[in-house]
C-alpha cells in the first residue's frame, strides 16, 4: 500500500518541525507539505492531495476550525487537530476530525492517531482496487431496498441518515449545482440557521467519507456557495424512466417494469422534497401498465405476464376505477365468477374504508353483466 501523505499546518515553524520529527518514526507516512501560512496551504491542498492534514487551531488571526471547513469543502482527507488548548475539542469533532492532539505531542499518543489513520486508509482503499478511474461508477437502487454500490459491487455504508439524504438530493439535482441555502431548507428546515450551516458542513464531510470509502475521494465539488456531485451514476429509476418515456408496451418492456418497480421511489425514507417526483413516477408507471392490460384484455390474452401486471396495477392504485374495471373484465372474460365476486366485495369495502365512496355506476353495471 502507498504511504500516507501528510500535510502539517501551524503558524509556528518550530511546531511543524517538532511534529515532523515525530512523524519520521513511521515508515508508511510521508510529509508532503509544511505550512505556516493558511492561505498558502489552501492554494496547495489540491496539488498535494494528502491523505491526512495535521492542523493547529490557534494561528493568529486565522481560526483552525474555519480553515478546516474551507479545506474540506472540495477535498476529502482525514483531519487531525494539534493544539495547546483542550477547550476546542468539541468544536474539532464537530468538523469530523478523527483525532485531537494536545501539545506537546507525546509519541505514545501519536502512535494511537497513526493507528487510526492506517485503519481508515485500509477501509477506504478497499473500494478502489479493481477498476481504473474511467471505469468507476455508482449504481443506485431506488425502487426497492435503498442500496448504492460501485462498479465492483461494493455497497456504500452510510455514516448517518442525513448523509444518505444529501446524496440522493445531490444526485437528483445533478444537472446543476445546488446552493447551500437550498440544501439547508430541505435537509434542516427546522434548525437555527447557524446550527444548520454547521450540520450541513458536517453532513457533507460525512458523505465525502462514504464516497471515499467506496472509491470516489473527489466526488463533491463546492464552488460559488453551491455543491455538485461529480460521480457517474446509473440507476433502476433511470432505466424505468427510459421505458416510460418511450411508452413501450411490448411484453419485454412490461416485464422490465415489473422487475424494476418493487417499491415506490425512495419509499423507505419518504423525503418531503422527493414526494412529488415519487408521485409522478408512480402515475406514469400506472398509465403504461394499464394501457398494456387494456390491450391484452381486448385481445382476450390471459398470460402470466398480464396477471403479474394486474397485481402491480393493484399495488400502485387499488382504489382507482380503472384498476377495478380491469380486474372485473379479467375475471369476467374467463368466467371466474367466484374470483370476480370476491374481488368486487373487497374493492367496495376498501373504497368505503379509504374514501367513504361507493363504486361508480359503470362498475356496478359490468359486475351485474357478468353475474346474471
N, C-alpha and C positions, 0 to 999 in steps of 0.2 A: 504494500500500500504506500502511496506517496506520503511525503512528510506533511505534517500540519503546518500551514503557512500562517504566521502570526504577525500582527502589526501592534506596536506599542505607541500609545498617545498619552503624553504627560507634559505639562508646560515646563517641567524641570528636567533638563537633560541628564542630570545626575541620577534622577529616579529611573529614567529609562535605562541608563547604564547598569544600575544595580539589578533591575529586573531582567535585563538581557543576560547578565552573568549567571543568574539563577537558571534561566532557560537553557543555558549551554549544557546542562546536565542531562538533557533529554535528546536522545539521538534522532527521534522521529519528529522533532519540532524545529522549524526553521523561521527565523525572524527575517521578514522581507521588507520591513519598514519601521523606522522610529521617527516620531514627530513630536515637536514641541509647539507647533503652530496648528491649531484645529482646522483652519481653512485649508492649509496645505494638505492635511490628511484627507479632508473631504474631496479635494480635487484628485487625489491619487488612489482612492479606495477602489475605483473600478478597474484601473490598470493592474493593481496588485492582486485583486480578487482573493482576499485572505479567507482562511477557514475560521480564524478567531481574532478578535480585537481586544486587547487589554487597555482599558480606558480609565484615566483619572477623572474624578468628578469635579474637584475644585481646581480650575485652571484660570485664575484671574477673573476677567470679565466673562469668560465662557463657562457655561454650566454643562457638565459632562452628561447629565440626563438628556438635556435638549440636543446636545451633539449626537448622542446615541440615536435619538429619534430621527435626526437628519441623515445619519449614516445608514440607517436600516430602511429608509424609505424605498430605495431601489436595489438594495443588496441584501442577500442573506449571508450571515456568518454568525458564529457563536460569540457571545459578548460576555466579558468578564470585567467587572469594575474593580479598580485598585485605588484605595483612598485611605486617608488617615482618620476619616470621620465615620463612625458606625451609625450616626443618625440618618445617613442616607440609604440604609439597607432596604427599607420598604420601597422607596422610590426606585431603587435599582431593579428590584424584581418586578415592578410594575411595567418596565420596558423589557421584561423577559431575559434579563441577564441570567446566565446559567450558574454564575457564582459571584462572590463578593469577597475580595481580599483586603485585609487591613494592613496598612503599612506600620512598621516594617514587615515585609512579607517573609514568612518563615518557609524554609524548604519543605518541611513536613506538610505544611498546609497547601503549598503549591502542588505537591505530589497528588493530592486529592483532586485538585482542579484539573490537572493534566489527565488523570484517570477518567474524569467526566468527559473531557474533550475527546479522548480516544474512543470512549463508548459511544458517544453521539456520532462521531465520524464514521464508525463501523456501521451503525444502523442507517445513516444517511447514504452511505456508499452502496448499500445493497440494492437500491433502486436503479442504478445506472451502470451495471456491469455488462449487460448483454447486448446493448444496442448502441449504434452510433447516434450522434446528436440529431442528424437529419431524419432518423427513423423513429424518433421518440414521439409519442402522443399519449393522450389520456382518453379513455372511453368512459362515458357516463351512462349508468343505468338509472333512469329517472321514472320509468313506468313499471317498476317492480320495487323490491327492496333496494333502497338507495345505495349504490355502490359506485366507486370510481377506481379504476385500475389502469396501469400503464401498459405499454406495448409488450412487456414481459410478464403480464398477468399479476404483477404485484399490486395488491389492494392498498389504497390510501387509508391510513389510520388517522382519525380525527382527534385533535387535541381538545377541542371544545365544539359544542353545537354551533356557536356563533362563527367559528372559523369555517365550518361547513356551509352555513348560510351565506357567508361572504363569498365563498367560492361560487355557489350557484348564482348569486346576484351578478357577479362579475362575468361569469360565463354567459348568462342570458343577455347581458348587455355588452358583449364583446365587440359589437360593431362600432363602438365609440367609447372613449374614456369616461369614467363615472366620477363626477365631482364628489369630494369627500363629504360635503354637506348633504348631498342626496343619500349617500350611504348611511350617514348618521340618522337622517329622517326615517329611513326604512328599517335599519337594524337596531337603533337605540332611540325610538321615538319618545320614550317616557323619561329619559335621563336628562340631568342637568347638562347644558352644552359643554362646559369644561370637562366634566366627567366623561361625557360621551366621546369627546376627542381622544381622551386617554384610552378609553375602551376600544375605540376604532383602531388606534395605533397598535394596541396590544393584540387585537384580533388579526390585523394584517401581518404582524410578526409571527403569530401562531400559524397562520395559513402559509406564510413563506416556509416555515419549518416543515409543515406537512408536505408541501410540494418539493422541497429539497430532499426529504427522506425518500421520495419516490422518483427522484432523478431530474428535478427541474429547479435548480437553485436560483435561477433568474427569471422566474415566471411572472412576477408582478412588477409593473413599472409605475412609478409616481412622477408625474410632471404636470405643471400648471394646476396644482391643487386637485389633481384627479388621478384615479387608479385605473390601470388596464391589466387584463390577464393575457399574457403572451405565451400561450400554450396551444398547440394543435389539439382540438377536441373532436372526437366522434361521439355519437350518442344514439340510443334507441329512439328518442323522440325526433332526432334529425331524420332518421330513416323513415319513421312513421309519417312525418310531415311531407317528405318527398312523395310518398304514395298518395296521401290525401290531396296534395296539390295537383297531382296528375289525374285525380278522380278515377283511378284504376279500380275496376271491379271484376277482374279476371280471378279465377279460383286461387292462383298462386299469390296474388296480392292480398286477397282476403285472408288467406292462411297466414301471411306475414303479419297482417294487422292483428290477428288473434294471438299470434305468438308474442308480438311486441307489447301489446296493451294488457298488462296484468293488473295494474293499479292506475288510478288517476295520477296525472303528472305531479311529481313531488308530494304525493299524498301523505307520506309518513310525517312530514313536517307541517304542511298546510300553512306556509308562509303567506301572510296577508298580501304582500306585494305580488305573489305568484298566482293568486286565486283566479284572476280574470283570464290569464293565459291558460290555466288549467281548464276553465270552463270552455274556452274556445276550442281547445284540442279535443275535449270530450264531445262537443256538439258536432264537430267536423267528422270525427270517427263514427259517431252515431249515424250521421247522414249517409256516409258511404256504405256502412253495413246494412242500413235499412233499404237503400236502393238495390243492393245486391239481393237481399232477401225477397224484395218485391218481384224482381225479375225471375228468380228461381221459382217462386210460387206461381207466377203467371204461366210458367212452362211446366208446372207440375213435376219439378225435380226435387226430390226429398233426400238429399245427400246428407252424409255425416257432417260435411262442412256447413251445410245450411243449419243443421241442428246446433252446431257449435256457435255459429254466427248469431242465431236467435238467443242463445243463452247470454252471449256477450251484450247483445242489444238490451236484454232484460236487466243486466247488471248496470249498464250505463244509464238507463232511464226506465225504471219499472212501472211508473205511473202514466207515462205518455200514451196517448190514444193510438199513436202509430204502432207502438210496441204491442198493445192489446190486439189491434186488428191483425197484425202479422201472426200472432200466436193462434188466434181464432181460426184464421184461414189455414194455417199449418196443420192443426189438429182436425179441422172440419174436412178439408180436402182428402185426408187419409181415413176419414170415418173413425177417428179415435175419439168417440163421443165422451167416454168416461174422462179421458185426459182433458178434453175441452171443457167439460163441466167443472172439473176440479180447478182448472186454470182460471176460469171466469169467476168462480166463487172467491178464490184467493185474491184476484185482481180487484173485485168490488170491495172486499174487506180492506185491502191496502189503500185504495183510493179514499175510502171514508176515514181511515185512521190518519193518513198523511195530509190529506187536503180537504176533508169533510165534503167530498163531492160524490156524485153518482156517475156511472158510466154514461158517455154520450149516447144519444138515441140510436145512431147508426151502428154502434157496437152491440146494443141490445137486439137490433134487427138481425145482424149477422148471426148472433147467438141463436135466436129463435129459428132462423132458416135452417141451421144445421141440426137442431134438436127436435124438430117437429116429428 
